[in-house]
Amino acid sequence: MQKLLILLCVVFGLGQVNAQEEQAYRFTLEEAITFALDSNYTAINARRDIARAIKQKWETTATGLPQISANIQYQNFIKQPVSLLPAAAFDNRESTVSTVEEFFGLTRTDSPVPPEGFIPVVFGTQQQATATATLNQLIFDGSYLVGLQAAKAFLDFSENAAEKTQLEVRRGVINAYGSVLLADELASIFRSNKEKLEKNLFEAQKIFENGLNEQEEVEQLEITLLEISTQLANAERYTVIARQMFNVALGIDVNTPVTLTETLDDLADQNIQLGALETNLNMEENIDYKIAYNLTEQRSLELKLEKSRALPQLTAFVNYGTQAFSDDFSFFDSDQRWFQQSLFGVNMNIPIFSSGNRGAKTQQARIALDQAETQLEETVQNIQLQFDTAKSNYKFSVESYDNAKMNLNLAERIERKNQTKFDEGISSSFELRQAQLQLYTAQQQYFNAMLNVINSKAELDTIINSNILNNN
């Protein structure tokens, strides 16, 4: 029994390890983008918006198709209504009452005495049942035709909105991926710098203890070490946050372990494509233009809808029903008699005068269309401005990256020279500290420059939108 329990614990433990391994992910940037386009929370809801628009389009279409409804009714008169027959219609009131009741199948009532000259009677039976089925068909309705076009336009809008969401998800994943790599690189650099500073401080402390330098030499290094320690702690905290933000962009739990298989240098090299600066802007491919143009289509259809309300509406119907009458509940008896009925009809509704109501709505729709067209023109200008700005920013980021790379090489050489001089005792800790701070600044600028190249290229791609989603 004890061996069995041990075996179960081992199996359960392995299952837990396998489950944790299954939850771990490894991504290149392109793999992360592909994953996020499918699993990102906003992207999922965007696909649901498209599905809802498709159903709404069918809902609109179905209103012009045959509609069948059924009605079943049962009535039981607790107290049947009384009708008065004029006695003057008969030669002798008293002698003809029984004859009238017998002829019409009526029932005498014991209600209060009726007015002079009338005979109180009750028509029909106490209970009745009715079953009717009706077919309605829309023959012509201008608003229905416009509604079909509007449903299609709404579907186009939902698809464009989903495409914009995908572009934003792509850009967000690129930014988050690069941010994680940047945080890791900075933490690694700060950790390496801290180790080197600790070594320098240890050596300076020993030299001071031997009386070969002043205490200020030690204190200068202590200040630098404190600054680097603070930056390292902040970088390590930001690394955790950056990974959580990346997980959210992917659409997975924030605590799920994820391994990034590319480096910041790799991505920077991949995104230095100066040929992109020669790319022309195709306005119709831009997603913001598509959405703005779609808005003008919807406003145009709203104007057509208001105009169509002045047209006649033509509908037709046909129904079939059956009725049964009885003083007792015998509607399910085999000998119950049912009376059939059927009706066909056509109805035309012609709007004639609305006291200016339709005209006012039409004018409002026309003004809304004018506003949408103005917004479209403004969107065109803004997109052009964004494109020019994105190209300028991308070119500047590449130039800044090249400069940062050269500055880093210079700062490394200067720091190495000062480190050698310090080790040989011909340079003070103050001079070494200045060279180290210059190096640390150059390192951060270099890594940030790489991230700026990646993000600015993503921004340019988003504006151009030259089928970049199909390439992932």
C-alpha positions as CSV (number, residue, x, y, z in Angstrom):
1,M,0.0,0.0,0.0
2,Q,2.8,2.4,0.8
3,K,4.5,1.7,-2.5
4,L,1.3,2.4,-4.3
5,L,0.9,5.8,-2.6
6,I,4.5,6.6,-3.5
7,L,3.9,5.7,-7.1
8,L,0.8,7.8,-7.3
9,C,2.6,10.8,-5.8
10,V,5.4,10.4,-8.4
11,V,2.9,10.1,-11.3
12,F,0.9,13.1,-10.0
13,G,4.2,15.1,-9.6
14,L,5.2,14.3,-13.2
15,G,1.8,15.3,-14.4
16,Q,2.2,18.6,-12.7
17,V,5.6,19.1,-14.2
18,N,4.2,18.2,-17.7
19,A,1.3,20.6,-17.2
20,Q,3.7,23.4,-16.3
21,E,5.9,22.6,-19.3
22,E,2.8,22.6,-21.6
23,Q,2.0,26.1,-20.4
24,A,5.5,27.5,-21.2
25,Y,5.9,29.2,-24.6
26,R,8.8,30.0,-26.9
27,F,8.3,32.7,-29.6
28,T,10.1,34.5,-32.3
29,L,8.6,37.9,-33.0
30,E,6.7,36.6,-36.0
31,E,5.4,33.6,-34.0
32,A,4.3,35.9,-31.2
33,I,2.4,38.1,-33.7
34,T,0.7,35.1,-35.3
35,F,-0.3,33.8,-31.8
36,A,-1.6,37.1,-30.6
37,L,-3.7,37.7,-33.8
38,D,-5.6,34.5,-32.7
39,S,-5.6,34.8,-28.9
40,N,-5.4,38.5,-28.0
41,Y,-8.5,39.5,-26.1
42,T,-9.4,42.5,-28.3
43,A,-8.8,40.4,-31.5
44,I,-11.2,37.7,-30.2
45,N,-14.0,40.3,-29.6
46,A,-13.3,41.8,-33.0
47,R,-14.0,38.5,-34.6
48,R,-17.2,38.2,-32.6
49,D,-18.2,41.7,-33.9
50,I,-17.9,40.3,-37.4
51,A,-20.0,37.2,-36.5
52,R,-22.7,39.5,-35.0
53,A,-22.7,41.7,-38.1
54,I,-23.2,38.6,-40.3
55,K,-26.2,37.6,-38.1
56,Q,-27.6,41.2,-38.2
57,K,-27.3,41.1,-42.0
58,W,-29.4,38.0,-42.1
59,E,-31.8,39.5,-39.6
60,T,-32.4,42.4,-42.1
61,T,-32.7,40.0,-45.0
62,A,-35.2,37.8,-43.2
63,T,-37.7,40.6,-42.7
64,G,-38.4,40.6,-46.4
65,L,-38.9,36.8,-46.6
66,P,-42.2,35.0,-45.8
67,Q,-43.3,35.2,-42.2
68,I,-45.6,32.5,-40.8
69,S,-47.4,32.8,-37.5
70,A,-50.0,30.8,-35.7
71,N,-52.6,31.7,-33.2
72,I,-54.7,29.3,-31.0
73,Q,-57.4,30.8,-28.8
74,Y,-59.9,29.4,-26.4
75,Q,-62.8,31.4,-24.9
76,N,-65.2,30.5,-22.2
77,F,-68.0,33.1,-21.4
78,I,-68.5,33.0,-17.7
79,K,-71.5,35.2,-18.4
80,Q,-72.6,35.4,-22.0
81,P,-73.4,38.9,-23.4
82,V,-77.1,39.7,-24.0
83,S,-78.4,41.2,-27.2
84,L,-81.8,42.9,-27.6
85,L,-84.0,42.2,-30.6
86,P,-86.8,44.7,-31.5
87,A,-90.2,43.2,-30.7
88,A,-91.7,45.3,-33.5
89,A,-90.1,43.0,-36.0
90,F,-92.5,40.3,-35.0
91,D,-96.4,40.2,-35.1
92,N,-96.9,39.0,-31.6
93,R,-94.1,39.4,-29.1
94,E,-95.1,36.7,-26.6
95,S,-96.1,34.2,-29.3
96,T,-93.0,34.7,-31.4
97,V,-90.3,34.7,-28.7
98,S,-90.1,30.9,-28.6
99,T,-90.2,30.8,-32.4
100,V,-87.3,33.3,-32.7
101,E,-85.3,31.4,-30.1
102,E,-85.9,28.1,-31.9
103,F,-85.0,29.6,-35.4
104,F,-81.8,31.3,-34.3
105,G,-80.8,28.7,-31.7
106,L,-80.9,31.4,-29.1
107,T,-81.1,31.2,-25.3
108,R,-83.5,33.2,-23.2
109,T,-81.9,35.2,-20.5
110,D,-83.2,35.8,-16.9
111,S,-81.6,39.2,-16.9
112,P,-83.7,42.2,-15.6
113,V,-86.6,43.2,-17.7
114,P,-85.4,44.8,-20.9
115,P,-86.7,48.1,-22.2
116,E,-90.2,48.1,-23.7
117,G,-90.3,46.8,-27.3
118,F,-87.2,44.6,-27.1
119,I,-86.6,40.9,-26.7
120,P,-83.5,39.9,-24.7
121,V,-81.6,36.9,-26.2
122,V,-78.1,35.4,-26.0
123,F,-76.3,34.5,-29.3
124,G,-73.8,31.6,-29.7
125,T,-72.4,29.1,-27.3
126,Q,-70.7,29.5,-24.0
127,Q,-67.3,28.1,-25.2
128,Q,-65.4,28.3,-28.5
129,A,-61.9,27.5,-29.8
130,T,-60.1,29.0,-32.8
131,A,-56.8,28.0,-34.5
132,T,-55.4,30.2,-37.3
133,A,-52.2,30.3,-39.3
134,T,-51.2,33.4,-41.2
135,L,-48.6,33.9,-44.0
136,N,-47.3,37.5,-44.4
137,Q,-45.1,38.6,-47.3
138,L,-43.5,41.9,-48.0
139,I,-43.9,42.8,-51.7
140,F,-42.3,46.2,-51.8
141,D,-40.8,48.5,-49.2
142,G,-38.1,51.1,-50.1
143,S,-36.7,51.1,-46.6
144,Y,-36.2,47.3,-46.8
145,L,-34.0,47.6,-49.9
146,V,-31.9,50.3,-48.2
147,G,-31.8,48.2,-45.1
148,L,-30.1,45.4,-47.0
149,Q,-27.5,47.8,-48.3
150,A,-27.0,49.2,-44.8
151,A,-26.5,45.7,-43.3
152,K,-23.8,45.0,-45.9
153,A,-22.1,48.3,-45.1
154,F,-22.2,47.5,-41.4
155,L,-20.6,44.2,-42.1
156,D,-17.8,46.0,-44.1
157,F,-17.3,48.4,-41.1
158,S,-17.0,45.4,-38.7
159,E,-14.4,43.8,-40.9
160,N,-12.5,47.0,-41.2
161,A,-12.6,47.5,-37.5
162,A,-11.3,44.0,-37.0
163,E,-8.5,44.7,-39.4
164,K,-7.6,47.8,-37.5
165,T,-7.6,45.8,-34.3
166,Q,-5.3,43.3,-35.8
167,L,-2.9,46.0,-36.9
168,E,-3.0,47.5,-33.4
169,V,-2.4,44.0,-31.9
170,R,0.6,43.5,-34.2
171,R,2.1,46.8,-33.3
172,G,1.5,46.2,-29.6
173,V,3.2,42.8,-29.7
174,I,6.2,44.3,-31.5
175,N,6.5,47.0,-28.9
176,A,6.0,44.6,-26.0
177,Y,8.4,42.0,-27.4
178,G,11.1,44.7,-27.8
179,S,10.4,46.1,-24.4
180,V,11.0,42.7,-22.8
181,L,14.3,42.3,-24.7
182,L,15.3,45.9,-23.7
183,A,14.5,45.2,-20.1
184,D,16.6,42.0,-20.1
185,E,19.5,43.7,-21.8
186,L,19.5,46.6,-19.4
187,A,19.3,44.3,-16.4
188,S,22.2,42.2,-17.8
189,I,24.3,45.3,-18.5
190,F,23.6,46.8,-15.0
191,R,24.5,43.5,-13.4
192,S,27.8,43.3,-15.3
193,N,28.6,46.9,-14.5
194,K,27.8,46.3,-10.8
195,E,30.2,43.3,-10.7
196,K,32.9,45.4,-12.2
197,L,32.3,48.3,-9.8
198,E,32.3,45.9,-6.8
199,K,35.7,44.7,-8.0
200,N,37.0,48.3,-8.4
201,L,35.6,49.3,-5.0
202,F,37.3,46.3,-3.3
203,E,40.6,47.1,-4.9
204,A,40.3,50.8,-4.0
205,Q,39.4,49.9,-0.4
206,K,42.5,47.8,-0.1
207,I,44.7,50.5,-1.5
208,F,43.1,53.0,0.9
209,E,43.7,50.7,3.8
210,N,47.3,50.6,2.8
211,G,47.4,54.4,2.8
212,L,48.2,54.7,-0.9
213,N,45.1,56.8,-1.8
214,E,42.5,59.1,-0.2
215,Q,39.1,58.1,1.1
216,E,37.4,60.2,-1.6
217,E,38.7,57.7,-4.1
218,V,36.7,55.0,-2.4
219,E,33.6,57.2,-1.9
220,Q,33.5,58.1,-5.6
221,L,33.2,54.4,-6.4
222,E,30.7,53.9,-3.7
223,I,28.4,56.6,-5.2
224,T,28.7,55.0,-8.6
225,L,27.9,51.5,-7.2
226,L,24.9,52.8,-5.3
227,E,23.5,54.4,-8.5
228,I,24.1,51.2,-10.5
229,S,22.5,49.1,-7.8
230,T,19.4,51.3,-7.8
231,Q,19.2,51.1,-11.6
232,L,19.6,47.3,-11.5
233,A,16.8,46.9,-9.0
234,N,14.5,49.1,-11.1
235,A,15.5,47.2,-14.3
236,E,14.7,43.8,-12.6
237,R,11.3,45.1,-11.5
238,Y,10.6,46.5,-14.9
239,T,11.6,43.1,-16.5
240,V,8.8,41.4,-14.6
241,I,6.3,44.1,-15.6
242,A,7.4,44.1,-19.3
243,R,6.9,40.3,-19.5
244,Q,3.4,40.6,-17.9
245,M,2.5,43.3,-20.5
246,F,3.8,41.0,-23.2
247,N,1.6,38.2,-22.0
248,V,-1.4,40.4,-21.9
249,A,-0.7,41.4,-25.5
250,L,-0.6,37.7,-26.4
251,G,-3.8,37.0,-24.6
252,I,-2.3,34.6,-22.0
253,D,-2.1,34.6,-18.3
254,V,0.3,37.2,-17.0
255,N,2.2,34.6,-14.9
256,T,2.8,32.1,-17.7
257,P,6.5,31.7,-18.5
258,V,7.5,32.8,-22.0
259,T,10.9,32.5,-23.7
260,L,11.8,35.0,-26.4
261,T,14.1,33.4,-29.0
262,E,15.3,36.6,-30.7
263,T,17.6,39.3,-29.5
264,L,17.3,43.0,-29.7
265,D,20.3,43.1,-32.1
266,D,18.6,40.6,-34.4
267,L,15.3,42.6,-34.6
268,A,17.2,45.9,-35.1
269,D,19.1,44.5,-38.0
270,Q,15.9,43.0,-39.5
271,N,14.1,46.3,-39.3
272,I,16.8,48.5,-40.9
273,Q,15.3,48.5,-44.4
274,L,15.9,51.9,-45.9
275,G,14.0,50.8,-49.0
276,A,10.9,51.3,-46.9
277,L,11.5,55.0,-47.1
278,E,10.9,54.9,-50.9
279,T,7.5,53.2,-50.4
280,N,4.5,55.2,-51.7
281,L,1.4,55.6,-49.7
282,N,-1.7,53.9,-51.2
283,M,-4.5,55.8,-49.4
284,E,-7.1,53.2,-50.1
285,E,-5.1,50.5,-48.3
286,N,-4.9,52.6,-45.1
287,I,-7.3,51.2,-42.5
288,D,-8.3,54.6,-41.1
289,Y,-9.2,55.7,-44.6
290,K,-11.3,52.5,-45.1
291,I,-13.2,53.2,-41.9
292,A,-13.8,56.9,-42.7
293,Y,-15.0,56.0,-46.2
294,N,-17.3,53.3,-44.7
295,L,-18.8,56.0,-42.5
296,T,-19.7,58.1,-45.6
297,E,-21.3,55.0,-47.1
298,Q,-23.5,54.5,-44.0
299,R,-24.5,58.2,-43.9
300,S,-25.4,58.0,-47.6
301,L,-27.6,55.0,-47.0
302,E,-29.2,56.8,-44.1
303,L,-30.1,59.6,-46.5
304,K,-31.6,57.1,-48.9
305,L,-33.5,55.5,-46.1
306,E,-35.2,58.8,-45.2
307,K,-36.1,59.4,-48.8
308,S,-37.5,55.9,-49.2
309,R,-40.0,56.6,-46.4
310,A,-42.1,58.6,-48.9
311,L,-42.6,55.5,-51.0
312,P,-45.6,53.2,-50.7
313,Q,-45.3,50.0,-48.8
314,L,-47.1,46.9,-50.3
315,T,-47.7,43.7,-48.3
316,A,-49.9,40.6,-48.8
317,F,-51.2,38.0,-46.5
318,V,-53.1,34.7,-46.5
319,N,-54.5,32.9,-43.6
320,Y,-56.3,29.7,-42.8
321,G,-58.3,28.9,-39.7
322,T,-60.8,26.7,-38.0
323,Q,-63.4,27.3,-35.3
324,A,-65.5,25.1,-33.0
325,F,-68.4,26.1,-30.8
326,S,-69.9,24.2,-27.8
327,D,-71.6,24.8,-24.5
328,D,-69.3,22.1,-23.0
329,F,-65.6,21.5,-23.4
330,S,-65.9,18.9,-26.1
331,F,-63.3,20.2,-28.6
332,F,-61.3,17.0,-28.5
333,D,-64.3,14.8,-29.1
334,S,-64.3,13.0,-32.4
335,D,-67.8,14.2,-33.2
336,Q,-67.0,17.9,-32.6
337,R,-67.7,19.9,-35.6
338,W,-65.1,22.5,-36.8
339,F,-65.8,25.3,-39.3
340,Q,-63.1,26.2,-41.7
341,Q,-62.2,29.7,-42.9
342,S,-59.5,31.3,-45.1
343,L,-58.7,34.9,-46.2
344,F,-56.3,36.5,-48.7
345,G,-55.5,40.2,-48.7
346,V,-53.2,42.9,-50.0
347,N,-52.4,46.0,-48.1
348,M,-50.8,49.2,-49.5
349,N,-49.7,52.0,-47.1
350,I,-49.2,55.3,-48.9
351,P,-47.6,58.1,-47.0
352,I,-49.2,61.4,-48.0
353,F,-48.6,64.2,-45.5
354,S,-46.3,64.2,-42.5
355,S,-46.4,68.0,-41.6
356,G,-42.7,68.2,-42.6
357,N,-41.5,65.4,-40.4
358,R,-40.0,63.4,-43.2
359,G,-38.5,66.4,-44.8
360,A,-36.8,67.4,-41.5
361,K,-35.3,63.9,-41.1
362,T,-34.1,63.9,-44.7
363,Q,-32.3,67.2,-44.2
364,Q,-30.7,65.9,-41.0
365,A,-29.4,62.9,-42.9
366,R,-28.1,65.1,-45.6
367,I,-26.2,67.3,-43.1
368,A,-24.8,64.1,-41.5
369,L,-23.5,63.0,-44.9
370,D,-21.8,66.3,-45.5
371,Q,-20.1,66.0,-42.1
372,A,-18.9,62.5,-42.9
373,E,-17.5,63.6,-46.3
374,T,-15.7,66.5,-44.5
375,Q,-14.3,64.0,-41.9
376,L,-13.1,61.8,-44.8
377,E,-11.2,64.7,-46.3
378,E,-9.7,65.5,-42.9
379,T,-8.7,61.8,-42.5
380,V,-7.0,61.8,-45.8
381,Q,-4.9,64.8,-44.8
382,N,-4.1,63.3,-41.3
383,I,-3.0,60.0,-42.9
384,Q,-0.7,61.8,-45.2
385,L,0.8,63.7,-42.3
386,Q,1.1,60.5,-40.3
387,F,2.9,58.8,-43.2
388,D,5.4,61.7,-43.7
389,T,6.0,61.8,-39.9
390,A,6.4,58.1,-39.7
391,K,9.0,58.1,-42.5
392,S,10.9,60.9,-40.8
393,N,10.8,59.2,-37.4
394,Y,12.0,55.9,-39.0
395,K,14.9,57.6,-40.8
396,F,15.8,59.5,-37.6
397,S,15.7,56.3,-35.5
398,V,18.1,54.5,-38.0
399,E,20.5,57.4,-37.9
400,S,20.2,57.6,-34.1
401,Y,21.0,53.9,-33.9
402,D,24.1,54.3,-36.1
403,N,25.3,57.2,-33.9
404,A,24.5,55.3,-30.7
405,K,26.5,52.4,-31.9
406,M,29.5,54.5,-32.6
407,N,29.1,56.4,-29.3
408,L,29.0,53.1,-27.5
409,N,32.2,52.0,-29.1
410,L,33.9,55.2,-28.2
411,A,32.6,55.1,-24.6
412,E,33.8,51.5,-24.2
413,R,37.3,52.5,-25.4
414,I,37.4,55.5,-23.1
415,E,36.2,53.5,-20.1
416,R,38.8,50.7,-20.8
417,K,41.6,53.3,-20.9
418,N,40.5,54.9,-17.7
419,Q,40.1,51.5,-16.1
420,T,43.7,50.6,-17.1
421,K,45.0,54.0,-15.8
422,F,43.0,53.4,-12.5
423,D,44.4,49.9,-12.1
424,E,48.0,51.3,-12.7
425,G,47.4,54.1,-10.2
426,I,47.8,57.0,-12.7
427,S,44.1,57.9,-12.8
428,S,41.7,58.9,-10.0
429,S,38.4,57.3,-9.2
430,F,36.7,60.5,-10.1
431,E,38.0,60.2,-13.7
432,L,37.1,56.6,-13.8
433,R,33.6,57.4,-12.5
434,Q,33.1,60.0,-15.3
435,A,34.1,57.5,-17.9
436,Q,31.9,54.8,-16.4
437,L,28.8,57.1,-16.3
438,Q,29.5,58.1,-19.9
439,L,29.6,54.4,-20.8
440,Y,26.4,53.5,-18.9
441,T,24.6,56.4,-20.6
442,A,25.9,55.2,-24.0
443,Q,24.8,51.7,-23.3
444,Q,21.2,52.7,-22.5
445,Q,21.0,55.0,-25.5
446,Y,22.2,52.2,-27.7
447,F,19.6,49.7,-26.5
448,N,16.8,52.3,-26.6
449,A,17.9,53.3,-30.2
450,M,17.5,49.6,-31.3
451,L,14.0,49.6,-29.8
452,N,13.1,52.9,-31.5
453,V,14.2,51.4,-34.8
454,I,11.9,48.4,-34.3
455,N,8.9,50.5,-33.1
456,S,9.2,53.2,-35.8
457,K,9.3,50.6,-38.5
458,A,6.2,49.0,-37.0
459,E,4.5,52.4,-37.1
460,L,5.4,52.9,-40.7
461,D,4.2,49.4,-41.7
462,T,0.9,50.0,-39.9
463,I,0.2,53.2,-41.8
464,I,1.2,51.7,-45.2
465,N,-0.7,48.5,-44.4
466,S,0.6,46.7,-47.5
467,N,-0.8,43.3,-46.6
468,I,1.5,43.0,-43.6
469,L,-1.1,40.9,-41.8
470,N,-1.1,38.3,-44.6
471,N,2.7,38.0,-44.2
472,N,2.5,36.8,-40.6
